Amino acid sequence: MIGRRIGPDENGSLPMLQPGDFWIYDGIWHGITPNDYPCNLGNHTVIEHEDNSITVSPSIRVSISNTEDVWHGYLEQGVWKEC
């Protein structure tokens, strides 16, 4: 899935969040996985590219409990790829 970098509008509000979105807030990157789960990327290394896309490492793992992953994959140059 090709992601979308979003940012605040003139009032400081984010647009309606959609799967694949990613943004920075208070210096921390966040995203919405392709299957619509929020993820905090604060413990990841994020590289910003000239086209405003990002690459995140290591892989992004989103869990709803310690034993149940709901999404695991990568965000590379703005493209979400599931493991």
Secondary structure as the mmCIF struct_conf table of DSSP 4:
data_model
#
loop_
_struct_conf.conf_type_id
_struct_conf.id
_struct_conf.beg_label_comp_id
_struct_conf.beg_label_asym_id
_struct_conf.beg_label_seq_id
_struct_conf.end_label_comp_id
_struct_conf.end_label_asym_id
_struct_conf.end_label_seq_id
STRN STRN1 ILE A 2 ILE A 2
STRN STRN2 ARG A 4 ARG A 5
TURN_TY1_P TURN_TY1_P1 GLU A 10 ASN A 11
BEND BEND1 GLY A 12 GLY A 12
TURN_TY1_P TURN_TY1_P2 PRO A 19 GLY A 20
STRN STRN3 ASP A 21 TYR A 25
TURN_TY1_P TURN_TY1_P3 ASP A 26 GLY A 27
STRN STRN4 ILE A 28 ILE A 32
TURN_TY1_P TURN_TY1_P4 PRO A 34 ASN A 35
BEND BEND2 ASP A 36 ASP A 36
STRN STRN5 PRO A 38 ASN A 40
TURN_TY1_P TURN_TY1_P5 GLY A 42 ASN A 43
BEND BEND3 HIS A 44 HIS A 44
STRN STRN6 THR A 45 GLU A 48
TURN_TY1_P TURN_TY1_P6 GLU A 50 ASP A 51
BEND BEND4 ASN A 52 ASN A 52
STRN STRN7 ILE A 54 SER A 63
BEND BEND5 ILE A 64 THR A 67
STRN STRN8 ASP A 69 GLU A 76
TURN_TY1_P TURN_TY1_P7 GLN A 77 GLY A 78
STRN STRN9 VAL A 79 GLU A 82
#
